[in-house]
Amino acid sequence: VTGVQTCALPICQAQILLFKLESMIDLVSRYFGRPSPSPIECFVVRDMAQWPAGAIDPVGAAKIANGEGVTISQTLGRNTRSIVYSCDSHGVVQHEAMHAYCAQSFGSTGPTWYSEGVAEMGQYWKDGELAVSIDPVVADYLMRADPKKELLEIVAAGQVTGDSWQAYAWRWALCHLLANNPNYNGQFKALGIAMMSGQPESFESAYGTVAPQISFEYDQFVRHVANGYRADLCAWQWNRRFTPLRAGRKMQTEAIAQRGWQATGLQVEAGATYAVGAEGTWKVDGLTDGCSADGEADGRGRLVAVVMTDFHLSEEFELGAAATFVPPASGDLYVRCREDWTGLADNAGELKLTFSRE
């Protein structure tokens, strides 16, 4: 579906790039359920001196001279034709080819936050891969940035493309979260199609009622993001009902090793004393024989907890296989298997938890 015109680009590199582009367009076509209506023409340039005068659009030539790329789209009636002009960086070409696919398939690329976020996703898209897999520099920037860009700043109107790679990183982070978190991914696809098709839809109209939840999950995502992170495994269980526990009563739940913070259903009170018992074993690397809720010798695999109060988390505290504890705040109790946030996918097993109030 993709045509690539090159000049003085080694044939092996051109073939690799073409394979990446065709694979990406195939994946995105299946995701949206719509193939590209026509080939995507790409001018990929390593050395402008090798191209005849006038062969490259002046706007494209200016971007290429800066080591960048641009997609120029023209619409006639219901048909849109997009041409990519790019330097020979594969990531840049893939980013621009995503713009071209969206414009040709839907008529536009949508608002800036979506357009650039999804284009950034395109260059990292791998078939069947749900884990984060991006340039480590981008992940490190997002995780270390202080202050972090707020959700409403990312989706604000009036933004322009080509502003900075840091701005693109924030847009990628939001789009990756929405596309891979089961709490929001169904709406995300429909929202994207609507916005690119010119329908009066927006982030606010699609997600306004759950904006606090998305903002919280987005904040957690950018705090822990690194290659290997799974947004689907770290999704929060917003539909779980939490209830307090009277003295002498018990409550049972389960904790799964392969997930992030999990709702226990227990609403705790600061200053009160609770007990927990955990039965069973789980594995934290897929290789060991497994461990109890006390964890391995290095601390991985230990049952830990936090309390959420009005979308704010307490400090993490340890529970283990059998413990009494006084929660640091009143709120909803969440637990998880202590593990690197990028290492959840190969965990296995679950524990049966019993809570009581003394």
Secondary structure, DSSP 4 states (H G I P E B T S, - for coil): -EEEEEES--HHHHHHHHHHHHHHHHHHHHHHT---SSPEEEEEES-GGGSPTTSS-HHHHHHHHTT-EEEEEEEETTEEEEEEEEES-HHHHHHHHHHHHHHHHHSS--SHHHHHHHHHHHHH--TT--S----HHHHHHHHH-SSPPPHHHHT-TT--TTS-HHHHHHHHHHHHHHHH-TTTHHHHHHHHHHHHTT-S--HHHHHGGGHHHHHHHHHHHHHH--TT--TTTT---TT---EE--TT-EEEEEEETTSSSEEEEEEE-TT--EEEEEES-EESSSSS--B-TB--TTSTTBEEEEEEETTEE---EE--SEEEE--SSSEEEEEEE---TT-GGG-EEEEEEEEEE-
